[in-house]
Amino acid sequence: MDALQTVLSPQLEQRLPAPVNHRLPDVAWRDLQSVEPEKLAELIASLEEACMQNPGSVALHTCLGMAYAMNYDVYRSMDALEEARRIDPADFLAQLKYSELLFRLRVIEQAEEETRRALELACKPWELSVARRQLSEIRRLKREGLVRGGWMHSLKVPAVGFMILLFLVSCAYLVVK
């Protein structure tokens, strides 16, 4: 066995790719909400550069997607997270962040489906907990409905009142003139 390993070791080392530095930026990338807008722009630039240098890094693409989302750049965020999912479809964090973006955009049906996929990928207790909590919130929104404004009544009465007010102002204008 040792003879076989000594013969195969040089061949295996030649076929293995060189190790890539997947080190994340020094900024606290897990808590992007605490990053100032100027610092966030610098972080995005450094993450874009890091993604160019390491196109196969799921972690970098996921972080870039999160940074874009915090910068309210939805389309770039979606692109970066989709790229992360394309690189490694079995990556929990990329899948969860993609589903979270859909959830925040209130694309509820697709968010539920993608969150279920993240739940299937979850291996650790905290991953299960986060995915279940998000899925629970999505289902609550589906059950209770989305609230899109404060006015829940017909506009008939305010419209009639406005027409009467407009009529009275017009009459007063004709009397004064």
C-alpha positions as CSV (number, residue, x, y, z in Angstrom):
1,M,0.0,0.0,0.0
2,D,2.8,2.4,0.8
3,A,4.5,1.8,-2.5
4,L,1.2,2.5,-4.3
5,Q,0.8,5.8,-2.4
6,T,4.3,6.9,-3.2
7,V,3.7,6.2,-6.9
8,L,0.3,7.9,-7.0
9,S,1.1,10.8,-4.7
10,P,3.0,12.9,-7.3
11,Q,0.3,12.1,-9.9
12,L,-2.5,13.2,-7.6
13,E,-0.7,16.4,-6.6
14,Q,-0.4,17.4,-10.3
15,R,-4.1,16.8,-10.9
16,L,-5.3,18.7,-7.8
17,P,-6.0,22.4,-8.3
18,A,-3.9,24.9,-6.4
19,P,-5.5,25.9,-3.1
20,V,-7.5,29.1,-3.5
21,N,-7.6,31.7,-0.8
22,H,-11.3,31.9,0.1
23,R,-10.7,34.3,3.0
24,L,-13.6,36.7,3.5
25,P,-13.0,40.4,3.9
26,D,-12.1,41.7,7.4
27,V,-15.4,43.6,7.7
28,A,-18.0,41.9,9.9
29,W,-19.8,40.5,6.8
30,R,-22.3,38.6,8.8
31,D,-23.8,41.8,10.3
32,L,-24.0,44.1,7.2
33,Q,-26.7,46.2,8.9
34,S,-24.1,47.7,11.2
35,V,-21.8,48.8,8.3
36,E,-21.9,52.5,7.2
37,P,-22.9,53.2,3.6
38,E,-19.4,54.4,2.7
39,K,-17.9,51.3,4.2
40,L,-20.5,49.1,2.5
41,A,-19.5,50.6,-0.9
42,E,-15.9,49.7,-0.2
43,L,-16.9,46.2,0.9
44,I,-18.9,45.7,-2.3
45,A,-15.9,46.7,-4.4
46,S,-13.6,44.4,-2.5
47,L,-16.1,41.5,-2.7
48,E,-16.5,42.1,-6.5
49,E,-12.7,41.9,-6.9
50,A,-12.5,38.8,-4.7
51,C,-15.3,37.2,-6.8
52,M,-13.3,38.0,-10.0
53,Q,-10.2,36.4,-8.5
54,N,-12.1,33.4,-7.1
55,P,-15.1,32.7,-9.4
56,G,-15.8,29.4,-7.8
57,S,-16.2,30.6,-4.3
58,V,-19.8,30.2,-3.1
59,A,-19.1,32.1,0.2
60,L,-17.8,35.2,-1.7
61,H,-20.8,35.3,-4.1
62,T,-23.2,34.8,-1.2
63,C,-21.6,37.7,0.8
64,L,-21.6,39.8,-2.4
65,G,-25.3,39.1,-2.8
66,M,-26.0,40.1,0.9
67,A,-24.0,43.3,0.5
68,Y,-25.9,44.2,-2.6
69,A,-29.1,43.6,-0.8
70,M,-28.1,45.8,2.1
71,N,-27.2,48.5,-0.5
72,Y,-30.8,48.1,-2.0
73,D,-29.4,46.8,-5.3
74,V,-31.9,44.0,-5.7
75,Y,-31.0,42.9,-9.3
76,R,-27.3,42.6,-8.6
77,S,-28.1,40.8,-5.3
78,M,-30.3,38.3,-7.1
79,D,-27.6,37.7,-9.7
80,A,-24.9,37.1,-7.1
81,L,-27.0,34.8,-5.1
82,E,-28.1,32.9,-8.2
83,E,-24.5,32.5,-9.2
84,A,-23.6,31.2,-5.7
85,R,-26.5,28.6,-6.1
86,R,-25.2,27.7,-9.5
87,I,-21.7,27.1,-8.3
88,D,-22.9,24.8,-5.4
89,P,-26.6,23.9,-5.4
90,A,-26.0,22.1,-2.0
91,D,-24.8,25.3,-0.2
92,F,-27.3,26.0,2.6
93,L,-26.4,29.7,3.2
94,A,-26.6,30.6,-0.5
95,Q,-30.0,28.9,-0.8
96,L,-31.3,30.5,2.4
97,K,-30.2,34.0,1.5
98,Y,-31.7,33.6,-2.0
99,S,-35.0,32.6,-0.4
100,E,-34.8,35.4,2.1
101,L,-34.4,37.9,-0.7
102,L,-37.5,36.6,-2.4
103,F,-39.3,36.7,0.9
104,R,-38.4,40.3,1.5
105,L,-39.5,41.2,-2.0
106,R,-42.8,39.5,-1.2
107,V,-42.5,36.9,-3.9
108,I,-44.2,34.6,-1.4
109,E,-44.9,31.5,-3.5
110,Q,-41.3,31.2,-4.8
111,A,-39.9,32.2,-1.4
112,E,-41.7,29.3,0.2
113,E,-40.4,26.9,-2.4
114,E,-36.8,28.1,-2.1
115,T,-37.0,28.1,1.7
116,R,-38.2,24.5,1.6
117,R,-35.1,23.7,-0.5
118,A,-32.9,25.4,2.1
119,L,-34.7,23.4,4.8
120,E,-33.8,20.2,2.9
121,L,-30.1,21.3,2.7
122,A,-29.9,22.2,6.4
123,C,-27.6,19.9,8.4
124,K,-27.0,21.7,11.7
125,P,-29.6,22.6,14.3
126,W,-29.2,26.4,13.8
127,E,-29.7,26.0,10.1
128,L,-32.9,24.0,10.7
129,S,-34.1,26.6,13.1
130,V,-33.5,29.6,10.8
131,A,-35.1,27.9,7.8
132,R,-38.1,26.7,9.8
133,R,-38.6,30.2,11.3
134,Q,-38.5,31.8,7.8
135,L,-40.9,29.1,6.4
136,S,-43.2,29.7,9.4
137,E,-43.3,33.5,8.7
138,I,-43.9,32.9,5.0
139,R,-46.9,30.6,5.8
140,R,-48.2,33.1,8.3
141,L,-48.2,35.8,5.6
142,K,-49.9,33.5,3.2
143,R,-52.6,32.6,5.8
144,E,-53.2,36.2,7.0
145,G,-52.6,37.9,3.7
146,L,-50.3,40.8,2.9
147,V,-51.1,44.2,4.2
148,R,-50.3,46.8,1.5
149,G,-51.9,49.9,3.0
150,G,-54.0,51.3,5.7
151,W,-57.3,52.0,3.8
152,M,-59.6,49.0,4.0
153,H,-62.9,50.6,3.0
154,S,-64.6,51.6,-0.2
155,L,-63.6,54.9,-1.7
156,K,-67.2,55.6,-2.7
157,V,-68.1,57.9,0.3
158,P,-64.9,60.0,0.0
159,A,-65.3,60.4,-3.7
160,V,-68.9,61.5,-3.3
161,G,-67.9,63.9,-0.5
162,F,-65.1,65.3,-2.7
163,M,-67.6,65.9,-5.6
164,I,-70.0,67.7,-3.3
165,L,-67.1,69.9,-2.0
166,L,-66.0,70.6,-5.5
167,F,-69.6,71.6,-6.4
168,L,-69.9,73.9,-3.4
169,V,-66.6,75.6,-4.2
170,S,-67.7,76.1,-7.8
171,C,-71.0,77.6,-6.8
172,A,-69.3,79.9,-4.3
173,Y,-66.9,81.0,-7.0
174,L,-69.8,81.9,-9.4
175,V,-71.6,83.8,-6.7
176,V,-68.6,85.9,-5.7
177,K,-67.7,86.7,-9.3
